[in-house]
Amino acid sequence: MAAFKPGNLPPLSFLQAAPVHEPELDPPFDVVEPARLTAPLVLSSPHSGSVYPARFLASSRLDAATLRRSEDAYVDELFLGGVKAGAPLIRARFPRAYLDLNREPYELDPRMFETRLPSFANTRSVRVAGGLGTVARVVGDSQEIYAHKLRLDEVLARIDGLYKPYHRTLEVLLARAWQKFGMTVLIDCHSMPSVSTCPPGRESERKIKADFVLGDRYGTSCAADLIDLVEHELRSAGYAVFRNKPYAGGFITEHYGDPVNHLHAMQIEINRGLYMDEANLAKAPRFAGIAEDLSRVMGALITHIAAGNTGTARAAAE
């Protein structure tokens, strides 16, 4: 998949997902548009989907509750304040356990399939080795998802019908912002377990993570002043913030971030223990407050850009 370059992309109304064989996934994702496009931000929530197709559940050796451990539950809702501030949000309806949008399109594990994979598949990435390719092999503490090997044609249909339309739509949103404002800032929205996973019998090695981890691919995907501002605002609100460790940003941040051409991308990981009960996925009392804090962060970022502090923005067309 070539690096993203904004150009003459079709309007959103012309983008349609390919037919999918799972009736629950119609539509496979949605775009929450602002009342008026006034900000160069684009919010993406690729892992908050919670619609599990019946056929997928039937093919899994795990129950739905176990599968949901890999889900970035409610993250899309936490960032809806960005929409009120004038930016669109795109969010998947299907879960990452079914198809992971934050991977290359064909990061596939040959051990999972009945037949040989095509030559264009990336079978040697670190993510594939860990069981977390475009179609994941495991969730949680390395629990195998599937009871049987997969058919290649069914997985390719997932990629063609779900993955590619999502990314085409994301590209249109980014190009629209870039053309209107002279720049765009992609905020890739994620969550992380409150404690790190570890092999059985080594539970003492679990460590509580920061409240937020910001990823900019070690300074390559986003202008420093933008991610510095986000870190400053979060720390000012009382949160513990790490940068790039243990999450520097995945495929989306790397693929779309191109600061030289005024295309900025940062990943924001939120500690799930802050906003929900990780055992039963119930929202915590602090949920609304965290959403408000994120709204203020997005507002500060938009104000910073509008003031021309990055040297890349131009006033929105009236």
Secondary structure, DSSP 4 states (H G I P E B T S, - for coil): -PPP---SPPPGGG--PPP-S-GGGSSSEEEE--SS---SEEEEETT------HHHHHHBSS-HHHHGGG--TTHHHHTTHHHHTT--EEEESS-TTT--TTS-TTB--GGGBSSPPPTTSB--SHHHHTT-SSS-SEETTTEE-BSSPBPHHHHHHHIIIIIHHHHHHHHHHHHHHHHHHS-EEEEEEEEE-SB----TT-GGG--B--SEEEESTTTTSS-HHHHHHHHHHHHHTT--EEESSS----HHHHHH-BGGGTEEEEEEEEEHHHHEETTTTEEPTTHHHHHHHHHHHHHHHHHHHHTTTTS---PPP-
